[in-house]
């Protein structure tokens, strides 16, 4: 009697699964961890945006708005000019467009000893990252799965700046 309802629910579930497969990156470090050209020439920003450029992309470089300081405002402004959109970490990116969530953190110290780093939320709901030319991983500095970059062991990256949405069709990095 309710076969139509079961069929409708199955169609909706398939549509959601297809959308997620197309839009939210799966945690699959192998294509990034080749110990050769991809791994060494793509960094955390490339990995977070899920875009391989072979240039160790920098926030704002592609859009001509490269950060002038290592802080949340400057690095975030460069990322926004590349097409990333700030979003509440708890609300996420929603389902209206094909996009995934990333997070920015800062190691204090300015240009002398500071740095920034990006994390990516994967299809399984956990987070992963790729520190510079090192392998991509879904583990924090203590070897734990990254459930939330705000509470993960980020080592010296003590400043949490916030989350952004990446819609790959609208983002240009270099």
C-alpha positions in Angstrom: 0.0 0.0 0.0 2.9 2.4 0.8 5.2 1.2 -1.9 5.1 4.7 -3.5 6.4 6.2 -0.2 9.2 3.7 0.1 10.2 4.4 -3.5 10.2 8.1 -2.9 12.4 7.8 0.2 14.8 5.5 -1.8 15.0 8.1 -4.6 15.7 10.9 -2.2 18.4 8.9 -0.4 20.0 8.1 -3.8 19.9 11.8 -4.8 21.5 12.9 -1.5 24.2 10.2 -1.9 25.0 11.2 -5.4 25.2 14.9 -4.4 27.6 14.1 -1.6 29.7 12.0 -3.9 29.9 14.8 -6.4 30.4 17.7 -4.1 32.1 16.7 -0.8 35.5 15.2 -1.1 36.0 11.8 0.4 39.0 11.2 2.6 41.3 9.5 0.1 44.9 10.6 0.8 46.5 8.4 -1.9 46.2 10.8 -4.8 47.8 13.5 -2.7 50.5 11.3 -1.1 52.6 10.3 -4.1 55.9 11.3 -2.5 56.6 13.1 -5.8 55.1 16.0 -7.7 51.6 16.1 -6.3 52.6 15.8 -2.6 55.5 18.2 -2.7 54.0 20.8 -5.0 50.5 21.1 -3.4 50.0 22.3 0.2 47.3 22.6 2.8 45.4 25.3 0.8 45.4 23.1 -2.3 44.2 20.1 -0.3 41.5 22.0 1.6 40.1 23.4 -1.6 40.5 20.0 -3.3 42.3 21.7 -6.2 45.7 20.5 -7.4 47.7 23.4 -9.0 51.3 22.2 -8.5 52.1 25.6 -7.2 51.7 25.4 -3.4 48.8 27.8 -3.7 48.6 30.8 -1.4 45.4 32.6 -0.3 44.8 35.6 -2.5 47.7 35.0 -5.0 45.3 33.9 -7.8 43.1 36.9 -7.2 45.8 39.5 -6.8 45.1 40.0 -3.1 47.9 38.1 -1.4 47.9 38.4 2.4 50.1 41.2 3.8 50.4 39.6 7.3 50.0 36.2 8.9 46.7 36.7 10.8 43.1 35.6 10.5 42.0 38.8 8.8 44.7 39.0 6.1 44.9 35.3 5.2 41.1 35.1 5.4 40.7 38.1 3.2 43.0 36.5 0.6 41.0 33.3 0.7 37.7 35.3 0.3 39.1 37.1 -2.7 39.9 33.6 -4.2 36.2 32.7 -3.8 36.0 31.1 -0.4 32.9 32.1 1.6 33.0 32.6 5.4 30.4 30.4 7.3 29.6 29.4 10.8 31.5 26.2 11.6 28.4 24.8 13.2 26.0 25.6 10.4 28.3 24.2 7.6 27.8 24.9 3.9 24.3 23.7 3.4 23.0 21.8 0.4 22.1 24.7 -1.9 25.3 24.5 -4.0 28.0 22.0 -4.6 30.5 22.9 -1.9 32.5 21.7 1.1 33.7 23.2 4.3 37.3 24.2 5.3 38.8 25.8 8.4 41.7 28.2 8.8 44.1 28.3 11.8 47.2 30.4 12.5 50.5 29.8 14.2 51.4 33.2 15.8 54.6 34.9 15.0 54.1 37.1 11.9 56.1 36.5 8.8 59.2 35.7 10.9 58.0 32.5 12.6 54.2 32.4 12.0 52.2 30.3 9.6 48.7 29.4 8.6 47.1 26.1 8.0 43.9 24.7 6.4 41.7 21.7 7.3 39.0 20.1 5.1 35.8 18.5 6.2 35.4 15.2 4.3 32.4 13.2 3.2 32.4 11.1 6.3 32.0 14.2 8.5 35.5 14.1 9.9 38.3 16.5 9.0 41.7 16.0 7.3 44.6 18.1 6.3 47.9 18.2 4.4 50.7 20.0 6.2 52.8 21.6 3.4 54.6 19.0 1.3 53.9 16.2 3.8 51.3 13.5 3.3 47.6 14.2 3.8 46.2 12.7 7.0 43.0 12.7 9.0 45.0 12.6 12.3 45.8 15.5 14.6 49.2 16.1 16.3 48.3 13.5 19.0 47.4 10.8 16.5 43.7 11.2 17.0 41.0 11.3 14.3 40.1 15.0 13.6 36.4 15.3 14.6 36.5 19.1 14.9 39.6 21.3 14.1 38.5 23.7 16.8 39.2 21.0 19.5 41.9 18.9 17.7 45.6 19.0 18.8 46.9 21.5 16.2 50.3 21.9 17.8 51.6 25.5 17.5 48.6 26.6 15.4 46.9 28.0 18.4 44.6 30.6 16.8 41.4 29.2 15.3 40.2 31.7 12.6 37.0 30.2 11.3 35.3 28.1 8.6 34.7 28.8 5.0 32.8 27.1 2.1 34.5 26.1 -1.0 32.4 25.9 -4.2 35.1 24.5 -6.6 33.3 26.0 -9.6 33.6 29.5 -8.1 37.1 29.2 -6.5 40.4 30.1 -8.2 43.6 29.4 -6.4 47.3 29.5 -7.3 
